[in-house]
């Protein structure tokens, strides 16, 4: 009896996969693409750059094992470019998310990710609670609906910037580390 049910389920799944295109339902499953921020603020004079204190380029080098760091509460590094160059024709973007990889030493500190839409429109803060000495990824933060525009285009993804802010928790000194900030775009292909 159990073998018969299993065979029936497998047969239905195979037939459904072949009949969907014939019935006009040609959408494939959602596909994710992951990008990372590979550029930082260097506009104007260095004293005006939004950047962390030490090894700022390590946050944008693509290596999750090298870290930019800061010991200053509310220090912001502006990531002003990413490696998205994908623009498949006819796709529909369903979800856009961001995440960071980081850690802290001494007192606890947070990494706050704030998307900057189209280079000028700040979104809401997303807080990542780091763990001491153990680098890890934050959860994915959904920023799809933080954008005032109707729907996302691949140009919007390519133009996405991100503020990475250090936030001290409690008393005492801290050093906060961040190695990489990623963007995940989920889309449907017709």
C-alpha positions as CSV (number, residue, x, y, z in Angstrom):
1,X,0.0,0.0,0.0
2,X,2.8,2.5,1.0
3,X,4.7,1.7,-2.3
4,X,1.6,2.4,-4.3
5,X,1.1,5.8,-2.7
6,X,4.7,6.7,-3.1
7,X,4.6,5.8,-6.8
8,X,1.4,7.8,-7.3
9,X,2.9,10.9,-5.7
10,X,6.1,10.6,-7.9
11,X,4.0,10.1,-11.0
12,X,1.8,13.2,-10.2
13,X,4.9,15.3,-9.6
14,X,6.4,14.3,-12.9
15,X,3.2,14.8,-14.9
16,X,2.7,18.2,-13.3
17,X,6.2,19.3,-14.2
18,X,5.6,18.4,-17.9
19,X,2.0,19.7,-18.1
20,X,2.6,23.2,-16.5
21,X,4.1,24.7,-19.7
22,X,1.3,23.3,-21.8
23,X,-1.3,24.8,-19.4
24,X,0.2,28.3,-19.6
25,X,1.9,28.2,-16.2
26,X,5.6,28.7,-17.3
27,X,7.0,30.4,-14.2
28,X,10.0,28.6,-12.7
29,X,10.7,28.5,-9.0
30,X,12.2,31.6,-7.4
31,X,16.0,31.8,-7.9
32,X,18.3,33.7,-5.6
33,X,21.4,35.7,-6.6
34,X,23.9,37.0,-4.1
35,X,26.1,40.1,-4.5
36,X,28.3,42.1,-2.2
37,X,29.2,45.7,-1.6
38,X,32.5,46.3,-3.3
39,X,32.9,50.1,-3.0
40,X,32.9,52.7,-0.2
41,X,32.6,56.4,0.2
42,X,35.7,58.2,-1.1
43,X,33.9,61.3,-2.4
44,X,35.4,64.7,-1.6
45,X,38.2,65.2,0.9
46,X,39.2,62.3,3.1
47,X,38.1,64.1,6.3
48,X,34.5,64.0,5.1
49,X,34.4,60.3,4.1
50,X,31.9,58.1,5.9
51,X,34.2,55.3,7.0
52,X,35.3,53.2,9.9
53,X,38.6,53.8,11.7
54,X,40.8,50.9,10.6
55,X,41.2,48.9,7.4
56,X,38.1,50.3,5.7
57,X,38.8,48.5,2.4
58,X,38.6,45.1,4.1
59,X,34.8,45.6,4.3
60,X,34.6,45.7,0.5
61,X,37.3,43.3,-0.6
62,X,34.9,40.3,-0.9
63,X,36.9,38.3,1.6
64,X,34.7,37.2,4.6
65,X,38.0,36.6,6.6
66,X,39.4,40.1,6.5
67,X,37.8,42.8,8.7
68,X,37.4,46.6,8.9
69,X,37.1,47.7,12.5
70,X,36.1,50.7,14.7
71,X,36.1,51.6,18.4
72,X,33.8,54.6,18.0
73,X,30.1,54.4,18.8
74,X,27.9,55.6,15.9
75,X,30.8,55.3,13.4
76,X,29.3,54.9,9.9
77,X,30.9,53.4,6.8
78,X,29.0,54.1,3.6
79,X,29.1,51.3,1.1
80,X,28.3,53.1,-2.2
81,X,28.5,50.3,-4.8
82,X,28.0,46.6,-5.3
83,X,28.9,43.9,-7.9
84,X,25.4,43.4,-9.3
85,X,25.5,43.4,-13.1
86,X,22.8,40.8,-13.7
87,X,19.8,41.9,-15.6
88,X,18.0,38.9,-17.1
89,X,15.2,39.9,-19.4
90,X,11.7,39.2,-18.2
91,X,12.5,38.4,-14.6
92,X,10.5,39.7,-11.7
93,X,12.3,40.5,-8.4
94,X,10.3,39.2,-5.5
95,X,12.6,39.8,-2.5
96,X,15.7,41.9,-1.7
97,X,17.7,41.2,1.5
98,X,20.9,42.3,3.1
99,X,23.2,40.8,5.7
100,X,26.7,41.4,7.3
101,X,29.5,39.3,8.7
102,X,31.0,40.5,11.9
103,X,32.2,40.1,15.5
104,X,33.3,42.2,18.5
105,X,35.8,42.3,21.3
106,X,35.7,43.7,24.8
107,X,32.1,45.2,25.4
108,X,29.3,44.0,23.2
109,X,28.4,46.1,20.1
110,X,25.9,45.9,17.3
111,X,26.2,46.3,13.5
112,X,23.4,48.4,12.2
113,X,22.7,48.0,8.4
114,X,20.7,50.8,6.9
115,X,19.9,50.4,3.2
116,X,20.2,53.6,1.1
117,X,17.9,53.3,-1.9
118,X,19.0,54.8,-5.2
119,X,21.9,56.4,-3.4
120,X,19.9,59.0,-1.4
121,X,16.8,57.5,0.3
122,X,17.7,56.0,3.7
123,X,15.7,53.0,4.8
124,X,15.1,51.7,8.3
125,X,17.8,50.3,10.6
126,X,18.4,46.5,10.8
127,X,20.3,45.5,13.9
128,X,22.8,42.6,14.0
129,X,23.9,41.4,17.5
130,X,27.4,40.2,17.1
131,X,29.2,37.5,19.1
132,X,32.6,38.1,20.7
133,X,35.6,36.8,18.9
134,X,33.5,34.5,16.7
135,X,32.7,35.9,13.4
136,X,29.3,35.0,12.0
137,X,26.7,36.1,9.5
138,X,23.7,38.1,10.6
139,X,20.3,36.8,9.5
140,X,19.0,38.1,6.1
141,X,17.1,41.4,6.6
142,X,14.3,41.8,4.1
143,X,14.4,45.3,2.6
144,X,12.0,44.7,-0.2
145,X,9.2,46.9,1.1
146,X,11.5,49.6,2.7
147,X,11.7,51.1,-0.8
148,X,9.1,53.7,-1.7
149,X,9.2,52.7,-5.3
150,X,6.7,50.2,-6.7
151,X,8.6,47.0,-7.4
152,X,12.4,46.5,-7.8
153,X,14.4,46.6,-11.0
154,X,17.9,45.3,-11.5
155,X,19.0,49.0,-11.8
156,X,17.6,49.6,-8.3
157,X,19.7,46.7,-7.0
158,X,22.8,48.0,-8.8
159,X,22.2,51.5,-7.3
160,X,21.6,50.2,-3.7
161,X,24.0,51.6,-1.1
162,X,24.3,50.7,2.6
163,X,25.3,52.5,5.8
164,X,27.1,50.2,8.2
165,X,26.9,51.7,11.7
166,X,28.7,50.7,14.9
167,X,26.5,50.8,17.9
168,X,27.9,50.3,21.4
169,X,25.9,48.3,24.0
170,X,26.5,49.1,27.6
171,X,29.6,50.6,29.2
172,X,33.2,50.0,28.5
173,X,35.3,50.1,25.4
174,X,34.7,47.9,22.3
175,X,36.1,47.0,19.0
176,X,33.6,46.1,16.3
177,X,34.6,44.2,13.2
178,X,32.8,43.8,9.8
179,X,34.2,41.8,6.9
180,X,31.5,41.8,4.3
181,X,27.9,43.0,3.5
182,X,25.9,41.0,1.0
183,X,22.7,41.5,-1.0
184,X,20.5,38.6,-1.9
185,X,18.0,39.1,-4.7
186,X,15.3,36.5,-5.2
187,X,13.5,36.6,-8.6
188,X,11.1,34.6,-10.8
189,X,12.0,33.7,-14.4
190,X,9.1,33.4,-16.8
